[in-house]
Amino acid sequence: MATIKDDNNIPKLLKEIKYLATHRIEVGIFGKDDSKILMIARVNEFGVDIQVTEAMRNYLHATGLHLKKSTKTITIPERSFIRSGFDENNKKIQRQAEKLLSDVLDMRLKAKNAMEVVGQIIVTQLQSYMTSVSSPANHPYTVKQKQSTNPLIDNGNLRNSIVYKIRSS
């Protein structure tokens, strides 16, 4: 007598597909809108022109940077590390995500675990990209203050603040 065993994994597979369809990975620096680390991230990601005040002029003078009287603004140039880091690594991230998706569809990996791995891959790629940024270079005054030539790395707080979150859509 023959025994037939039916391992219908379609309900399990549909559950994993539903998870993928209803969740997203967000990568970046999270915090309150007024947090210091977000301000630093925004300034570096997009650049900014800072109006020179008399207090700022006096402080900079006391610390060794002597601005001309005609200097009205200080420009911190854009050093995109989130957008540019993702753009530079997009194909690599996509290939790894496709492999993980294949594992989900073959029931070797849960969708949540695949998304966690993709999130960590993106974080790692952005942090690596950020560490490699060298242009535009810091002003010599900034290099002297930081004791570093890397324009995006000072004490590592900004780099370490890049994280991922999985959120339901």
CORHU-V255031 format. One line per field, one symbol per residue. psi: psi as a letter, one per 30 degrees, with the letter a starting at -180 (. if undefined). A space follows every 50 residues. Layout:
psi: ???
This chain:
psi: kkkkkjijgeeeeeeeeeeefgllkkkajkalfgkeeeeeeeeeeflkkk kkleeeeeeeefggjjklffjflkkjlkikfeeeeeeegeeeeeeeeeee eeeefggfkkeeeeeeeeeeeeeeeeeeeeffkfkkllkeeeeeefhkfj ffkdgfeeeffjllkkkk.
